[in-house]
């Protein structure tokens, strides 16, 4: 039995792509071409350049703060680019994470290493006394958030390379 340790490692290290825009339509979605169960939705989002994408919001999608999606809501969807995407227009992605877009708040999701540097080496986190670190179910995270998949909410960054920030909130995507 061959085990590719790089693939095992890649599953652990999420690399999410963000898509920001406004929800313009929400419909039920059924993956089995049968009568809709109502558990999944397809959400159409228009970005700020007028481009459109569809996101499947399934029971596996993590919805930050359990927001209710509605037409007109400004959102950020994160999807995994390693998952297959049908060759259709508009593109249709499986949503991994969705959060509301808030004024003055930046959001990034993905793997942060032992020094809390993201995979692209573009952002380093400096956790301060005011940084709220929680789990997906909003419980205080008592461990070290390094070497984990994180959702990070932050404001200003330094102009250094990599940029550094004192995040306001970190959600640790604990794996079960």
C-alpha positions as CSV (number, residue, x, y, z in Angstrom):
1,X,0.0,0.0,0.0
2,X,1.5,3.3,-1.1
3,X,0.8,6.4,0.9
4,X,1.7,9.7,-0.6
5,X,2.5,11.8,2.4
6,X,2.3,15.0,0.4
7,X,-1.3,14.3,-0.4
8,X,-2.0,13.6,3.3
9,X,-0.3,16.8,4.2
10,X,-2.2,18.8,1.6
11,X,-5.5,17.7,3.0
12,X,-4.5,19.2,6.3
13,X,-3.3,22.5,4.8
14,X,-6.3,24.2,3.3
15,X,-5.7,26.7,0.6
16,X,-8.9,28.7,0.1
17,X,-9.7,31.2,-2.6
18,X,-11.9,34.1,-1.6
19,X,-14.7,35.5,-3.8
20,X,-16.3,38.8,-2.6
21,X,-19.6,40.2,-3.8
22,X,-23.3,40.6,-3.3
23,X,-25.8,37.8,-3.1
24,X,-28.2,38.3,-6.0
25,X,-30.2,35.0,-5.9
26,X,-30.7,32.0,-3.7
27,X,-32.3,28.7,-4.9
28,X,-32.5,25.2,-3.6
29,X,-30.0,22.8,-5.0
30,X,-30.2,19.0,-5.3
31,X,-27.0,17.0,-6.2
32,X,-28.9,13.8,-7.0
33,X,-31.3,15.2,-9.7
34,X,-34.2,14.1,-7.5
35,X,-36.7,16.1,-5.6
36,X,-34.9,18.7,-3.6
37,X,-34.3,17.9,0.1
38,X,-33.9,21.6,0.8
39,X,-30.6,21.0,2.7
40,X,-28.4,22.7,0.0
41,X,-28.8,26.0,-1.7
42,X,-27.1,27.5,-4.8
43,X,-26.2,31.1,-4.1
44,X,-25.5,33.4,-7.0
45,X,-23.0,36.1,-6.2
46,X,-22.0,39.2,-8.3
47,X,-18.6,40.6,-7.6
48,X,-17.8,44.3,-7.6
49,X,-16.7,44.1,-11.3
50,X,-20.0,42.6,-12.4
51,X,-18.8,39.0,-12.7
52,X,-21.1,36.2,-11.5
53,X,-20.4,32.9,-9.8
54,X,-22.6,30.3,-8.2
55,X,-21.8,28.7,-4.8
56,X,-23.2,25.5,-3.4
57,X,-24.0,26.0,0.2
58,X,-24.3,22.5,1.7
59,X,-24.6,21.2,5.3
60,X,-20.7,20.9,5.1
61,X,-20.3,24.6,4.4
62,X,-19.1,26.5,7.5
63,X,-21.2,29.7,7.8
64,X,-19.4,32.1,10.1
65,X,-21.6,33.3,13.0
66,X,-24.5,31.3,11.4
67,X,-25.6,34.3,9.3
68,X,-28.7,33.9,7.2
69,X,-28.0,34.6,3.6
70,X,-30.3,36.9,1.7
71,X,-30.4,38.8,-1.6
72,X,-28.4,42.1,-1.3
73,X,-26.1,40.8,1.5
74,X,-22.4,41.5,0.9
75,X,-20.4,38.3,1.5
76,X,-17.1,36.6,1.1
77,X,-17.2,32.9,-0.1
78,X,-14.1,30.7,0.2
79,X,-13.7,27.7,-2.0
80,X,-11.1,25.0,-2.3
81,X,-9.5,25.2,-5.8
82,X,-8.4,21.6,-5.7
83,X,-12.1,20.4,-6.0
84,X,-13.5,19.7,-9.4
85,X,-15.6,22.4,-11.0
86,X,-18.0,21.8,-13.9
87,X,-17.1,23.6,-17.1
88,X,-20.2,25.8,-17.2
89,X,-20.9,29.5,-17.0
90,X,-21.3,31.0,-14.6
91,X,-18.8,28.9,-12.7
92,X,-20.1,26.8,-9.8
93,X,-18.0,26.2,-6.7
94,X,-18.5,24.1,-3.6
95,X,-18.5,26.7,-0.8
96,X,-16.2,25.8,2.1
97,X,-16.7,28.9,4.2
98,X,-19.0,31.9,3.9
99,X,-18.9,35.1,6.0
100,X,-20.6,38.5,5.8
101,X,-18.4,41.3,4.4
102,X,-18.0,44.0,7.0
103,X,-16.8,47.5,6.5
104,X,-13.1,47.9,7.5
105,X,-12.7,44.2,8.2
106,X,-10.4,42.0,6.1
107,X,-10.9,38.2,6.1
108,X,-8.4,35.5,5.1
109,X,-8.8,31.7,5.4
110,X,-6.2,29.0,5.1
111,X,-3.3,27.3,6.7
112,X,-0.9,29.2,9.0
113,X,2.4,27.6,9.9
114,X,4.4,27.5,13.1
115,X,5.2,31.2,13.1
116,X,1.6,32.1,12.0
117,X,2.6,32.9,8.4
118,X,0.0,32.0,5.8
119,X,0.9,29.6,2.8
120,X,1.5,32.5,0.4
121,X,3.9,34.1,2.9
122,X,1.9,37.3,2.5
123,X,0.5,37.7,6.1
124,X,1.9,37.0,9.5
125,X,-0.3,37.1,12.6
126,X,0.8,38.7,15.9
127,X,-1.7,37.5,18.4
128,X,-2.3,40.2,21.1
129,X,-4.2,40.4,24.3
130,X,-7.3,41.6,22.5
131,X,-7.3,38.9,19.9
132,X,-10.3,36.6,20.3
133,X,-9.3,33.0,19.4
134,X,-12.2,30.6,19.2
135,X,-13.3,27.3,17.7
136,X,-15.9,26.8,14.9
137,X,-18.6,26.5,17.6
138,X,-17.5,29.8,19.2
139,X,-15.8,28.2,22.3
140,X,-12.5,29.7,23.5
141,X,-9.6,27.9,21.9
142,X,-7.1,27.1,24.6
143,X,-4.3,25.7,22.4
144,X,-1.8,27.2,20.0
145,X,-3.4,28.2,16.7
146,X,-0.1,27.6,14.8
147,X,0.0,24.9,12.2
148,X,-3.7,24.9,11.7
149,X,-6.4,26.1,9.2
150,X,-7.7,29.5,10.4
151,X,-10.2,32.1,9.5
152,X,-8.7,35.4,10.4
153,X,-10.5,38.8,10.8
154,X,-8.2,41.8,10.9
155,X,-8.0,45.5,10.2
156,X,-4.8,47.3,9.4
157,X,-1.5,45.6,8.4
158,X,2.1,46.8,8.3
159,X,3.7,47.6,4.9
160,X,6.4,45.1,5.5
161,X,7.0,41.9,3.6
162,X,5.2,39.8,4.7
163,X,2.5,42.2,6.0
164,X,1.8,41.7,9.7
165,X,-1.3,42.3,11.7
166,X,-2.8,42.0,15.1
167,X,-6.0,40.2,14.3
168,X,-9.3,41.0,16.0
169,X,-10.6,37.4,15.8
170,X,-9.3,34.0,14.8
171,X,-11.5,31.0,14.2
172,X,-9.6,27.7,14.5
173,X,-10.9,25.1,12.0
174,X,-10.3,22.2,14.3
175,X,-10.4,18.9,12.5
176,X,-12.4,16.0,13.9
